[in-house]
Structure formats: structure tokens, C-alpha cells
Amino acid sequence: MKIHINKNVAKLFSAALLASSLTACDDFLSIIPLNEVVLENYWTEEGDVTSVVNSCYSQLCTADCLKRMLIWGEMRSDNLTAGNGAPLDLTRLAEENLLETNGYTDWTSFYQCINRCNTVLHYAPSVYEIDPNYTEAELRANIAEVTALRSLCYFYLIRTFRNVPYVTEPSIDDGQNYAVPASSFDEVLANIIADLEAVKDDAVRSYGEPVYHSSSVLNVNRITRYGIYAMLADMYLWQGNYQRCIDYCDLIIDYKKDEYEEMLQEQSTLDIELYGNFPLISEAPGTSTRASTTYNQIFGSYGNSFESLFELNFVDSETRENAAVKDFYGNYNSTTVGQLAATPFLNSEVANGSNSYFDRTDLRAYANMAGESTVRVRKYVASNLDFLATTVTGNAPTVNETSRTANVANWIVYRLTDVMLMKAEAEVELAGNIEEGSTLTPEQEAHYRSAFSCVSAVWKRGNNKRLATDTLLYEKYATSRQTMEDLVMDERQRELMFEGKRWFDLVRMCRRDGNNTRMLNKIMPKFSENTVALRIRLSSADALYYPYNEKELRANPNLVQNPAYNNESITTTE
């Protein structure tokens, strides 16, 4: 495919595809190119718009998109390494032998989704003009929805490749030229932030009332105003606009507090409890001695949990599967290691208290992984888990694991604890540079206290210490900006492990530091060979990003390869 926004993209759509439903993530047929669809027979009513909006979600559910969300955001970090039967492209990624021929440098699937979004933005206003049943509010909501999905795609692309072609017009004519130069990371980021700011107030607040144990499915599986707020918080964090990040995090946190209070009025008991001032699903609600309520509701058979803000839905389907989880983490009815494995030091000697990532009381270690020498990723794979909430030094709890009946784990893009830890990171950065041992100003103290309250709530939930004496102490960390940064980054790693976040977190840290030193110190222990050469190669800012695929370089003479991957054998042609 020529840069994925070239002529062949016009052949992605068909009348059959446009009729795909929101949950039909694999029903794709290519019959009629868009430029051959008779406009008198299509784009004439609200249902036509709805079909194409649904196809944008459908594209994100494809194996190509899902696998890249996971690989781009996780694979190069200290969390993952090659597992059983890993294909060559994954093995090379695990070895940091990343070439422009690697299949994971192919961005086609994301530009396909972008083109679908652009198509809605192009045609929906004309439908509003001719269909009296298609209201202005519905038009604006649809525009907000696909603008958010397009922005999300570009956000994945710039965090992975840095500079990418930025296109806002659909490919609907074979005569169009889409050999587009790459726009800079900062330019694309500014554009997608501006796009979201322009439409956020038009997005739907809620598609239905929240349901105990599970949000209204559409409130989680479609873009809402709060999903857009989560995107904006994340994007502002990358932009370094920390106050705006905090502002959007607070809107989400306050929304969840209000939702919790409403649930309390309707239910005498809830699995959701307060950790500090934050309502979170409890690991062991009430007086229960059994853990993993959190896992079961967020990642297990329930899905669409109270804490979720946007996730791609598979749980309710019997006709499709989450191919990324199936291939990379493990098949639903198997307890063998998938194509990817957790790095052994993540799970080594947790129970005896010798692990540097997890305390022995941290129940997330047991929910996330299984094994020590070869470590299987458990998160997303199991339908339900059950184990003792209290741990005995030296003895890991026996985890009872229930298999799914199919590979239908939802893929979570944003959830509440992610937002809380974004806020914590932004608060630390707003406090500014603080030298070791110096006295905090009242303003700095306030930022640190706010950051610590977010981290502490997430950590307490993970360690089932809702009512116990705190062992995570503010005074231990509020000594310098770096110790506070490390606290937040470490908690993000524990809480969001294997969710496609860790590599992006490390890249953001490197961009802020202006060097790759801290990132290298974290990822180098997973390598046993060529460590000196790898450290040198990965010390450059360019090496944080993927190379452009060789096919894109040949198709688009306006693309200039990332200097970290210059290869004279790759030539460009018109």
C-alpha cells in the first residue's frame, strides 16, 4: 500500500462495509471503491453516516490495529520479551534489531481508520442538509466521535514514528495525490489537541445510565466526552502543558466520584470503595478474604467496568476475537506462554519480598503474571481469577484461574487509574526542579501532596491496604523531583503493565529528560548479549522511534528515513 493514504485506500470502502455494525469488528468486504459509489444512493440519510462511524470502530478492532497498539506501546520496554513460537519480526523487536523491513513498521491499518474518519467528516454535513431526521446535535456528536478516533490514531502514530504524514481529507478519488511529507511530532500533536478542543463539548456525555458491576456498554465502547477528556489529558502531558492535563484529569475524577455517589444511593453494598478520595473497584470488597475482584471486573468476564473510559469491545461477541491477546499473551483455553512473555525479573521472588518491582503484598503481581523463569502474561487472558487476599512471606498464593470460552477480552485504551497517574505525573512536573534536601515551598508541597494522593490510592488498592497502616510514606519520596517522578513511573508500570503503555511512558520520560539514560537503566537488564553495543545504539533520541517501512519510502519520495535507521539500499521512486 502506498503510504496507506494513496490510491489504494479509495478501495477500502464498499456498500457492504458501510453497513457493518458497531460490534462487527471483522465484517469487511471490498466491493465498490468509494469514488464509484453513486452518491444519490448513498450519503443520503442518517443511517449511512452511522454505518461509516461504526466502521471506524471496526477498523480499530482488527488484528492489525490491535497488535500494533500492544506492540508499539509495550514491546520495547522492560516488560516484555519473546515467548513461545514468536515470529521473526517479534524476535527481532525483542533483540532491538529493528529494521525498515519489519512488519511492525507498517502503519497501514491506522491510516485506514484515519481515512474512514475523514470520510465521515467530509460527507456527514451534506447528509444533515438533506435528511430532516438527522439533527444538528447528532451531526455534531458524530463529528466529535470520529475526530476523536482520528486523533487517537495520530497519537499512536507520532508516539511510535515521531514525524508522520498528517492528512485530514478523505481518499475518495483515484486522481488525488497522497505522497505527503511528514509533519513534525509537535505540529501533529498541536493539531490533534486543537481538533479535540474544538469538538469536545459536542460529544455525547452518556449513552445510558451506568449499571452496577458494568458501565452502560456504549458509554465505554463508544467515544464520550469523558473519553475525549482522557485523550486530551494524555496529549497535554506529552506536550508539557501540565495544568491543562490536570484540569482534564480532574473533570474525569469528579465525574467518577459523582457516579459512585449515585450508585451508593441505589445499592446498600458496592464492590467499589474509597481509597483516599478516589472510588475504585476493591480487590477484596468489604470483609472478603478472597482477592481479584478488580481483575475480574476490569480485565475478566465482566469488561466495561466502572473504571473504564474507553475500551474496544469483544466480550459480547461470539463471532470475532481479540487477536492481539490470543497470539501475544495466550489462547483462552491454554496456560502456556504466548508469543510474548514477561521479563523474568518482573515476577522473580515476589512472595519472599526480594522483587524490586512488586511488594510481596502486591496482588497485581499474581494477577498479571504466572511463573518465574519463563513468565506467562495472565492479564487479559483469564476470564476470572481467585486467590487469597493476604499473602504469607515466602509463599505465593495459589491462583485459581478460569478460562474464557473464546478470545474475547476487551482491549482497554483509557481507564480511571491511568488518568489518576497522569495527574500525579503532571503535578510532579508543575512543582518544578527541587534539589535534594531543600525545603519545599507551600506551592511545591501542594503539588507533591496531590501527586502522592493519586499514587497512594492506586497502590493501596493493589496491595489491599484500604484500612491498614500506610507503608507507602510521603516523607520517603518528597525529597526531590526525581524521586517523585520515579514513584509515579514505577506505579504506572505496576498498574498498567501489559496494557500498551510502558514504552510510551519511557519515551515521554526521555523527551522530558533530554537523554535516554533512565530508560536505558530500566530496559538493559532484559538483554544478555551485545549490551554495550545496544546501549550505545539506544542512547540516541532518534532510536526511541520506529523506522518508516521500506514500502512507504519507495512509494513516497517526500518521506525521509529516521537517521537511526538510514539504509542506503532503500531508494524512493515516484
C-alpha positions as CSV (number, residue, x, y, z in Angstrom):
1,M,0.0,0.0,0.0
2,K,1.3,3.4,-0.9
3,I,1.6,5.3,2.3
4,H,-1.8,4.0,3.2
5,I,-3.3,7.3,2.1
6,N,-2.6,6.8,-1.6
7,K,-4.8,5.5,-4.3
8,N,-5.4,2.0,-2.9
9,V,-7.1,3.5,0.1
10,A,-10.0,4.5,-2.1
11,K,-10.8,0.8,-2.5
12,L,-11.2,0.2,1.2
13,F,-14.8,1.1,1.4
14,S,-17.8,-0.6,0.0
15,A,-21.6,-0.7,0.4
16,A,-21.2,-3.9,2.4
17,L,-18.5,-2.4,4.7
18,L,-20.5,0.7,5.3
19,A,-23.3,-1.5,6.7
20,S,-21.1,-3.0,9.3
21,S,-22.4,-2.7,12.9
22,L,-20.6,-1.2,15.9
23,T,-19.6,-4.6,17.3
24,A,-18.9,-6.3,14.0
25,C,-15.2,-5.8,14.1
26,D,-14.3,-8.3,11.4
27,D,-17.1,-7.9,8.8
28,F,-15.2,-6.3,6.0
29,L,-15.7,-6.6,2.2
30,S,-14.2,-4.6,-0.5
31,I,-16.5,-4.5,-3.5
32,I,-17.0,-0.9,-4.7
33,P,-14.4,1.9,-4.4
34,L,-15.7,5.0,-2.8
35,N,-15.3,7.0,-5.9
36,E,-17.6,4.5,-7.7
37,V,-20.4,4.7,-5.1
38,V,-23.4,6.6,-6.6
39,L,-23.8,9.5,-4.2
40,E,-27.6,9.7,-4.9
41,N,-27.9,6.2,-3.4
42,Y,-25.5,6.7,-0.5
43,W,-24.8,9.5,2.0
44,T,-28.5,10.4,1.9
45,E,-29.7,9.6,5.4
46,E,-28.5,9.3,9.0
47,G,-28.1,5.6,8.8
48,D,-25.4,6.0,6.1
49,V,-23.4,8.2,8.5
50,T,-23.9,5.7,11.4
51,S,-22.6,2.8,9.3
52,V,-19.3,4.5,8.4
53,V,-18.9,5.8,12.0
54,N,-19.3,2.2,13.1
55,S,-16.7,1.0,10.6
56,C,-14.2,3.4,12.2
57,Y,-14.5,1.4,15.4
58,S,-14.5,-1.8,13.5
59,Q,-11.1,-0.9,12.0
60,L,-9.6,-0.4,15.4
61,C,-10.8,-3.9,16.4
62,T,-8.9,-5.5,13.5
63,A,-5.9,-7.7,14.3
64,D,-3.5,-5.3,12.5
65,C,-4.6,-2.3,14.7
66,L,-4.8,-4.2,18.0
67,K,-1.4,-5.8,17.6
68,R,0.2,-2.5,16.9
69,M,-1.4,-0.8,19.9
70,L,0.1,-3.5,22.0
71,I,3.5,-3.8,20.3
72,W,4.1,-0.1,19.8
73,G,3.2,0.7,23.3
74,E,4.8,-2.2,25.2
75,M,7.3,-4.4,23.3
76,R,10.5,-2.4,23.5
77,S,10.1,-1.7,27.3
78,D,11.3,-3.7,30.2
79,N,8.0,-5.5,30.5
80,L,8.2,-7.9,27.6
81,T,10.4,-10.3,25.7
82,A,9.9,-13.0,23.1
83,G,7.9,-16.0,24.2
84,N,6.9,-19.3,22.6
85,G,6.9,-19.5,18.8
86,A,7.5,-15.8,18.3
87,P,7.7,-15.0,14.6
88,L,10.9,-13.4,13.3
89,D,9.5,-9.8,13.4
90,L,8.8,-10.1,17.1
91,T,12.1,-11.8,17.8
92,R,14.0,-9.0,16.1
93,L,12.0,-6.4,18.1
94,A,12.8,-8.3,21.3
95,E,16.5,-8.1,20.3
96,E,16.2,-4.4,19.3
97,N,17.2,-5.4,15.8
98,L,14.6,-3.1,14.3
99,L,14.8,-2.7,10.6
100,E,12.6,-0.9,8.0
101,T,11.6,-4.4,6.7
102,N,9.9,-5.3,10.0
103,G,6.2,-5.8,9.6
104,Y,5.5,-3.7,12.7
105,T,6.8,-0.7,10.9
106,D,3.7,-0.9,8.7
107,W,1.2,1.8,9.6
108,T,-1.4,0.9,7.0
109,S,-4.2,-0.1,9.4
110,F,-4.1,3.2,11.3
111,Y,-4.3,5.2,8.1
112,Q,-7.2,3.1,7.0
113,C,-9.0,4.2,10.2
114,I,-8.0,7.8,9.6
115,N,-9.4,7.7,6.1
116,R,-12.7,6.4,7.3
117,C,-12.9,9.2,9.9
118,N,-12.0,11.7,7.2
119,T,-14.8,10.3,5.0
120,V,-17.4,10.9,7.7
121,L,-16.2,14.4,8.3
122,H,-16.4,15.1,4.5
123,Y,-19.9,13.7,3.9
124,A,-21.9,13.9,7.2
125,P,-22.6,17.7,6.8
126,S,-24.2,17.1,3.4
127,V,-26.4,14.3,4.9
128,Y,-27.6,16.8,7.6
129,E,-28.7,19.1,4.8
130,I,-31.0,16.6,3.1
131,D,-32.2,14.3,6.0
132,P,-34.6,16.1,8.3
133,N,-34.3,13.3,10.8
134,Y,-30.6,13.9,11.2
135,T,-30.4,16.7,13.8
136,E,-27.6,19.2,14.2
137,A,-26.8,17.8,17.6
138,E,-26.4,14.3,16.1
139,L,-24.2,15.7,13.4
140,R,-22.0,17.5,15.9
141,A,-21.8,14.3,18.1
142,N,-20.8,12.2,15.1
143,I,-18.1,14.8,14.1
144,A,-16.8,14.8,17.7
145,E,-16.7,11.0,17.7
146,V,-14.7,10.5,14.5
147,T,-12.5,13.4,15.2
148,A,-11.6,11.7,18.5
149,L,-10.9,8.4,16.8
150,R,-8.8,10.1,14.1
151,S,-6.9,12.0,16.8
152,L,-6.3,8.8,18.7
153,C,-4.8,7.1,15.6
154,Y,-2.4,10.1,15.0
155,F,-1.5,10.0,18.7
156,Y,-0.4,6.4,18.3
157,L,1.5,7.2,15.1
158,I,3.5,10.1,16.5
159,R,4.5,8.3,19.7
160,T,5.7,5.4,17.5
161,F,7.3,7.1,14.5
162,R,7.6,10.7,15.7
163,N,7.0,12.6,12.4
164,V,4.2,11.3,10.2
165,P,2.1,12.4,7.3
166,Y,-0.9,14.4,8.6
167,V,-3.9,14.2,6.3
168,T,-7.4,15.5,7.0
169,E,-9.1,14.9,3.6
170,P,-10.5,11.5,2.6
171,S,-9.2,9.4,-0.3
172,I,-12.3,9.3,-2.5
173,D,-10.8,10.0,-5.9
174,D,-8.1,7.9,-7.6
175,G,-6.7,11.1,-9.1
176,Q,-5.7,12.5,-5.7
177,N,-2.0,12.7,-4.8
178,Y,-1.2,11.5,-1.3
179,A,2.6,11.5,-1.4
180,V,2.6,13.7,1.7
181,P,5.7,14.9,3.6
182,A,5.8,14.0,7.3
183,S,4.7,16.7,9.7
184,S,6.7,17.1,13.0
185,F,5.6,15.4,16.2
186,D,4.9,18.8,17.8
187,E,2.9,20.0,14.8
188,V,0.7,16.9,14.7
189,L,0.2,16.9,18.5
190,A,-0.8,20.6,18.4
191,N,-3.3,19.8,15.6
192,I,-5.0,16.9,17.3
193,I,-5.2,18.8,20.6
194,A,-6.8,21.7,18.7
195,D,-9.2,19.4,16.9
196,L,-10.3,17.8,20.2
197,E,-10.7,21.1,21.9
198,A,-13.0,22.2,19.1
199,V,-15.4,19.3,19.3
200,K,-15.2,18.1,23.0
201,D,-18.4,20.0,24.0
202,D,-20.4,18.4,21.2
203,A,-19.6,14.8,22.3
204,V,-22.2,12.7,24.0
205,R,-21.9,12.7,27.7
206,S,-23.6,9.4,28.3
207,Y,-25.4,6.8,26.1
208,G,-27.1,5.3,29.0
209,E,-27.3,5.0,32.8
210,P,-24.5,3.2,34.5
211,V,-25.2,-0.4,35.5
212,Y,-23.8,-1.9,38.7
213,H,-20.8,-4.1,38.0
214,S,-20.6,-2.8,34.5
215,S,-21.0,0.6,32.8
216,S,-23.5,1.0,30.1
217,V,-21.7,-0.7,27.2
218,L,-21.9,2.2,24.8
219,N,-20.5,4.6,27.5
220,V,-17.3,2.6,27.3
221,N,-17.2,1.2,23.8
222,R,-18.0,4.5,22.1
223,I,-16.3,7.8,22.4
224,T,-18.0,10.0,25.1
225,R,-17.0,13.4,26.3
226,Y,-15.0,11.8,29.1
227,G,-13.1,9.6,26.7
228,I,-12.1,12.8,24.9
229,Y,-11.1,14.3,28.2
230,A,-8.8,11.3,28.8
231,M,-7.2,11.8,25.4
232,L,-6.7,15.5,26.0
233,A,-5.1,14.8,29.4
234,D,-2.7,12.4,27.8
235,M,-1.8,14.7,24.9
236,Y,-1.3,17.7,27.2
237,L,1.0,15.5,29.3
238,W,3.1,14.8,26.3
239,Q,3.0,18.5,25.2
240,G,4.2,19.6,28.7
241,N,1.1,21.6,29.4
242,Y,0.8,20.1,32.8
243,Q,-2.0,22.4,34.2
244,R,-4.3,21.5,31.3
245,C,-3.5,17.8,31.8
246,I,-4.6,18.2,35.5
247,D,-7.7,20.1,34.5
248,Y,-9.0,17.3,32.3
249,C,-8.0,14.6,34.8
250,D,-10.0,16.4,37.5
251,L,-13.1,16.5,35.3
252,I,-12.9,12.7,34.9
253,I,-12.2,12.1,38.5
254,D,-15.0,14.3,39.6
255,Y,-17.3,12.5,37.2
256,K,-16.4,9.1,38.6
257,K,-16.9,10.4,42.2
258,D,-20.4,11.6,41.2
259,E,-21.2,8.3,39.6
260,Y,-20.0,6.5,42.7
261,E,-22.3,8.6,44.9
262,E,-25.3,7.9,42.7
263,M,-24.6,4.1,42.9
264,L,-24.4,4.3,46.7
265,Q,-27.9,5.7,46.8
266,E,-29.2,2.7,44.8
267,Q,-27.1,-0.1,46.3
268,S,-26.5,-0.9,50.0
269,T,-23.2,-2.5,49.2
270,L,-20.8,-2.0,46.4
271,D,-17.6,-3.6,45.1
272,I,-16.4,0.0,44.7
273,E,-14.8,1.6,47.7
274,L,-12.9,4.8,48.5
275,Y,-9.1,4.8,48.5
276,G,-8.4,8.2,49.9
277,N,-10.9,10.3,48.0
278,F,-10.9,8.1,44.9
279,P,-13.6,5.5,44.2
280,L,-12.0,2.3,42.9
281,I,-13.1,-1.3,42.5
282,S,-11.9,-3.1,45.6
283,E,-9.5,-6.1,45.4
284,A,-11.4,-7.7,48.2
285,P,-14.6,-5.9,48.9
286,G,-15.8,-5.5,52.5
287,T,-14.6,-8.2,54.7
288,S,-13.8,-10.7,51.9
289,T,-10.6,-12.7,52.3
290,R,-10.5,-13.5,48.5
291,A,-8.8,-11.2,46.0
292,S,-9.1,-10.3,42.3
293,T,-12.5,-8.6,42.1
294,T,-10.5,-5.8,40.4
295,Y,-9.1,-8.1,37.8
296,N,-12.4,-9.9,37.1
297,Q,-14.3,-6.7,36.6
298,I,-11.8,-4.7,34.6
299,F,-10.0,-7.4,32.6
300,G,-12.1,-10.5,33.1
301,S,-15.5,-11.8,32.1
302,Y,-17.3,-8.6,33.0
303,G,-15.5,-6.0,30.9
304,N,-16.7,-2.4,30.5
305,S,-16.1,-1.7,34.2
306,F,-16.9,1.3,36.4
307,E,-13.3,2.4,36.0
308,S,-13.3,2.2,32.2
309,L,-13.4,5.3,30.0
310,F,-12.8,3.8,26.5
311,E,-12.2,0.2,25.6
312,L,-12.7,-1.8,22.4
313,N,-15.4,-4.4,22.9
314,F,-15.1,-8.1,22.3
315,V,-16.8,-9.5,25.4
316,D,-20.3,-9.7,24.0
317,S,-19.3,-11.2,20.6
318,E,-19.2,-14.9,19.6
319,T,-18.1,-14.1,16.1
320,R,-14.7,-12.4,16.5
321,E,-11.7,-12.4,18.8
322,N,-9.1,-10.2,20.2
323,A,-6.2,-11.4,18.1
324,A,-3.6,-9.4,19.9
325,V,-4.3,-11.1,23.3
326,K,-4.7,-14.5,21.7
327,D,-1.4,-14.5,19.8
328,F,0.8,-12.5,22.1
329,Y,-0.4,-13.4,25.6
330,G,-2.0,-16.7,25.1
331,N,-5.1,-18.6,23.9
332,Y,-8.1,-18.5,26.1
333,N,-8.0,-22.2,27.0
334,S,-4.3,-22.6,27.4
335,T,-1.9,-21.8,30.2
336,T,1.2,-21.9,28.0
337,V,3.3,-18.8,27.2
338,G,2.2,-16.9,24.2
339,Q,4.4,-15.3,21.5
340,L,5.4,-12.7,24.1
341,A,6.5,-13.4,27.7
342,A,7.0,-11.1,30.7
343,T,10.6,-10.4,31.5
344,P,11.6,-12.8,34.4
345,F,12.8,-10.2,36.8
346,L,9.2,-8.7,37.0
347,N,8.0,-11.8,38.8
348,S,11.0,-13.2,40.4
349,E,10.8,-13.8,44.2
350,V,7.8,-11.6,44.7
351,A,6.5,-13.8,47.5
352,N,9.6,-13.6,49.6
353,G,9.9,-9.9,49.3
354,S,13.0,-9.8,47.2
355,N,11.4,-8.4,44.0
356,S,12.3,-4.8,43.1
357,Y,9.1,-4.1,41.2
358,F,6.4,-5.5,43.5
359,D,6.0,-5.8,47.2
360,R,5.1,-9.3,48.4
361,T,1.6,-7.9,49.3
362,D,1.0,-6.5,45.8
363,L,-1.8,-8.6,44.4
364,R,-1.2,-7.3,40.9
365,A,1.9,-9.4,40.5
366,Y,-0.1,-12.5,40.9
367,A,-3.0,-11.3,38.7
368,N,-0.7,-10.0,35.9
369,M,1.7,-13.0,35.6
370,A,2.4,-16.6,36.3
371,G,5.8,-18.4,36.6
372,E,9.3,-17.2,37.4
373,S,11.9,-18.5,34.9
374,T,9.5,-18.3,31.9
375,V,6.8,-15.9,32.8
376,R,3.3,-16.1,31.2
377,V,1.2,-13.0,30.9
378,R,-2.0,-13.7,32.7
379,K,-3.6,-10.2,32.3
380,Y,-6.4,-10.2,29.7
381,V,-6.1,-14.0,29.1
382,A,-8.1,-15.4,32.1
383,S,-11.8,-14.9,32.4
384,N,-11.7,-14.9,36.2
385,L,-9.1,-15.3,39.0
386,D,-9.5,-16.1,42.6
387,F,-6.9,-16.2,45.4
388,L,-6.3,-15.2,49.0
389,A,-6.0,-11.5,49.6
390,T,-3.4,-11.9,52.3
391,T,0.0,-13.3,51.5
392,V,2.5,-15.1,53.7
393,T,6.2,-14.3,53.3
394,G,7.8,-16.8,51.1
395,N,4.6,-18.4,49.8
396,A,2.9,-17.1,46.7
397,P,-0.9,-17.6,46.9
398,T,-2.5,-20.3,44.8
399,V,-4.3,-18.6,42.0
400,N,-7.4,-20.3,40.7
401,E,-7.7,-19.3,37.1
402,T,-10.9,-19.7,35.0
403,S,-10.5,-19.9,31.2
404,R,-12.7,-17.9,28.8
405,T,-14.8,-19.7,26.3
406,A,-13.2,-17.6,23.5
407,N,-10.6,-15.0,22.9
408,V,-12.9,-12.1,23.7
409,A,-11.0,-9.9,26.2
410,N,-11.9,-6.2,25.7
411,W,-8.8,-4.0,24.9
412,I,-8.7,-1.0,27.3
413,V,-7.5,2.3,25.9
414,Y,-8.1,4.5,28.9
415,R,-9.3,3.8,32.5
416,L,-9.5,5.8,35.7
417,T,-6.2,4.8,37.4
418,D,-4.4,5.7,34.2
419,V,-5.9,9.1,34.5
420,M,-5.1,9.4,38.2
421,L,-1.4,8.6,37.5
422,M,-1.4,11.1,34.6
423,K,-2.5,13.7,37.1
424,A,0.2,12.6,39.5
425,E,2.9,13.0,36.8
426,A,1.7,16.4,35.8
427,E,1.6,17.6,39.5
428,V,5.2,16.5,40.0
429,E,6.3,18.4,36.9
430,L,4.4,21.5,37.9
431,A,6.3,21.5,41.2
432,G,9.5,22.3,39.2
433,N,13.1,21.3,40.0
434,I,13.8,20.7,43.6
435,E,17.3,20.0,44.8
436,E,17.9,17.1,47.2
437,G,17.4,18.2,50.8
438,S,16.0,21.6,50.0
439,T,12.8,22.9,51.6
440,L,9.6,22.8,49.6
441,T,7.7,25.9,49.1
442,P,4.0,25.7,50.0
443,E,3.1,25.5,46.3
444,Q,5.5,22.7,45.7
445,E,4.2,20.9,48.8
446,A,0.7,21.1,47.4
447,H,1.7,19.6,44.1
448,Y,3.6,16.8,45.7
449,R,0.8,16.0,48.1
450,S,-1.7,15.9,45.3
451,A,0.6,13.6,43.2
452,F,1.2,11.3,46.2
453,S,-2.5,11.0,47.0
454,C,-3.1,9.7,43.5
455,V,-0.3,7.2,43.6
456,S,-1.1,6.1,47.2
457,A,-4.8,5.3,46.2
458,V,-3.7,3.1,43.3
459,W,-1.0,1.4,45.4
460,K,-3.3,0.8,48.3
461,R,-5.9,-0.8,46.1
462,G,-3.3,-3.1,44.5
463,N,-2.0,-4.1,47.9
464,N,-5.4,-4.4,49.6
465,K,-4.4,-1.9,52.3
466,R,-7.6,0.1,52.3
467,L,-7.8,0.0,56.1
468,A,-4.3,-1.0,57.0
469,T,-1.5,1.3,58.3
470,D,0.2,3.0,55.4
471,T,3.6,1.6,54.4
472,L,3.9,3.8,51.4
473,L,5.2,7.0,53.1
474,Y,5.1,10.5,51.6
475,E,8.2,11.6,53.5
476,K,10.3,8.9,51.8
477,Y,9.6,10.3,48.3
478,A,9.0,14.0,48.7
479,T,12.7,14.8,48.7
480,S,13.4,15.7,45.1
481,R,11.6,15.8,41.7
482,Q,13.4,12.7,40.5
483,T,12.3,10.5,43.5
484,M,8.7,11.7,42.9
485,E,9.0,11.0,39.2
486,D,10.3,7.6,39.9
487,L,7.5,6.9,42.3
488,V,4.9,7.8,39.7
489,M,6.6,5.9,36.8
490,D,7.0,2.8,39.0
491,E,3.4,2.8,39.9
492,R,2.3,3.3,36.3
493,Q,4.4,0.3,35.4
494,R,2.8,-1.9,38.1
495,E,-0.8,-0.7,37.5
496,L,-0.8,-0.6,33.7
497,M,1.6,-3.5,32.9
498,F,1.0,-5.2,29.6
499,E,-1.7,-2.7,28.6
500,G,0.3,-1.0,25.8
501,K,1.5,1.9,27.9
502,R,5.1,1.3,29.2
503,W,7.2,2.0,26.2
504,F,5.3,5.2,25.5
505,D,5.8,6.2,29.2
506,L,9.6,5.7,28.8
507,V,9.7,7.7,25.6
508,R,7.9,10.6,27.2
509,M,10.3,10.5,30.1
510,C,13.3,10.5,27.7
511,R,11.8,13.5,25.8
512,R,11.5,15.4,29.1
513,D,14.9,14.4,30.4
514,G,16.6,15.3,27.1
515,N,18.5,12.0,27.3
516,N,17.8,8.2,27.4
517,T,19.8,7.4,30.5
518,R,17.0,6.5,32.8
519,M,15.2,4.5,30.1
520,L,18.4,2.5,29.4
521,N,18.9,1.7,33.0
522,K,15.4,0.2,33.1
523,I,15.4,-1.8,29.9
524,M,19.1,-3.0,29.6
525,P,18.7,-5.8,32.3
526,K,16.5,-7.8,29.9
527,F,19.4,-8.2,27.4
528,S,22.1,-10.7,27.9
529,E,24.1,-10.2,24.7
530,N,25.6,-7.2,22.9
531,T,24.7,-5.0,25.8
532,V,27.5,-2.4,25.2
533,A,26.5,-2.0,21.5
534,L,22.8,-1.9,22.4
535,R,23.4,0.8,25.0
536,I,25.3,2.9,22.5
537,R,22.7,2.5,19.8
538,L,19.7,3.2,22.0
539,S,21.3,6.3,23.6
540,S,20.2,8.5,20.7
541,A,16.9,10.3,20.7
542,D,16.2,9.0,17.2
543,A,16.4,5.4,18.4
544,L,13.3,5.9,20.5
545,Y,11.1,5.8,17.4
546,Y,10.4,3.2,14.7
547,P,11.8,3.5,11.2
548,Y,9.5,4.1,8.3
549,N,8.6,0.9,6.4
550,E,10.7,0.3,3.3
551,K,7.5,0.2,1.1
552,E,6.5,3.6,2.3
553,L,9.9,5.0,1.5
554,R,9.7,3.7,-2.0
555,A,6.1,4.9,-2.5
556,N,6.6,8.4,-1.1
557,P,9.7,10.3,-2.0
558,N,8.8,13.0,0.5
559,L,9.5,10.7,3.4
560,V,12.9,11.0,5.0
561,Q,14.1,8.0,7.0
562,N,14.7,8.3,10.7
563,P,18.5,8.8,10.9
564,A,18.8,5.9,13.4
565,Y,17.8,3.6,10.6
566,N,19.4,5.1,7.5
567,N,19.9,2.3,4.9
568,E,21.4,3.3,1.5
569,S,19.8,0.2,-0.1
570,I,16.3,1.8,0.3
571,T,15.5,4.2,-2.5
572,T,12.4,6.2,-3.2
573,T,10.6,6.4,-6.5
574,E,7.6,8.4,-7.8
